[in-house]
Structures are given as structure tokens and as C-alpha cells.
Amino acid sequence: MMKKALLRGAALCAMLIFAGCPEEEPKPEPFTLKITGLDALETGKTWGVSLLSETDKINPLAVGVPVGTAPNITFTFRHPASDGKMPNYSKPFNTRGNYRVALAMVTLPNIDDRTVYFYCDESKKHKVVSFPTSAPLPKEDFELEEED
């Protein structure tokens, strides 16, 4: 009787060892985008990037957090916070799709004071980018957004 209990216990231990512990879900990795050829900005200004749908140039779907300094900055994308402008650092953005890319030179702390450029093709029309992408975008391919 004791042998059977020990054998069952040993079998149970062996099962647990081979089954292993449940693996933690990997944390989703946010999309990144490198923009090259950016100017160094004066104190109080920064570069920002947003991803927008193909039909909306106002409401960002993702907000890029700059990592590094000019001239080549990599932006890590997060979902927007409730204000729609600042990133929600706890929500990485990694939804595959085609997006318009808006590059902004922003004056801090008033992020509404900004100059916005859109990624464009040779004919100066907004060009969508398929994400995820590893290809850097040169600043020279961004055009100043004219006021409507």
C-alpha cells in the first residue's frame, strides 16, 4: 500500500516536471520606426511621430516615443492616452496595417504648438507605410502639412 502511494507520488512528480510550468505570455512588442536626417532641436522642442489611418489626419492611432537623438531617431509606438495626444506607456501599439506617418516638431510643454509633416511620395501625396516595417524613413520624404 505504501509502495503504491510512493509510486503514484513519483509518477505525479514526473508528470509535473515533464509538463513544466505554464509559460508566461510574452509581452507584446511595440512597433518601431527609425527616421533619419532629423535636425537637432533647441531646448524645449522635440520630435514626435504619430500613425494615422489612411482616411484621418487628425486622430492618431499610435504615438511614437523617441529613443535616441538626432539625426537618426527611433520611435517606439504606444496607443494614445485618453487625451489622444500623449502616449499610454502601458499599451504598446503593434496592430498590423497601413498607416499614414505624421512627423511633428513639438514645443514643450504645449504640445499643441507644433509643425506637422506627412510622409509623401514623389508627387507630394501622402504615402502609407505598411507596419511592421524595418525600413527607415528619411526626413527629406516628409512634406510640411499646409493648413486647410
C-alpha angles and dihedrals in degrees: 000000000000091000091053091051091049091048091049090048091049091047091050091050091049090050092051093047093051093041090052127198118305108267118240115248108258112248111251112256115228121233116257133204129192119211116194132203097033119159120242106250131220120256111287095034131090141174120251134182132202133187115221135184118261090255103040126065096174111054115058120219090196136017121212121225111208118237114188132003138281141316091041116023127178115210122206113207127230132173111263119264119242091279088063092229111067122061123257098226093200094058114066115201116228107143109143115233148096116294140176111238119222119192117197135189101213131196113217137257091012101061090181087072098082146130112225129207127183127212106251142182125239091280090055093249119138109269123205122225123214113231136248094046133164095190114106119230118225117228089230089070092062120092127205111257110238118220114257 
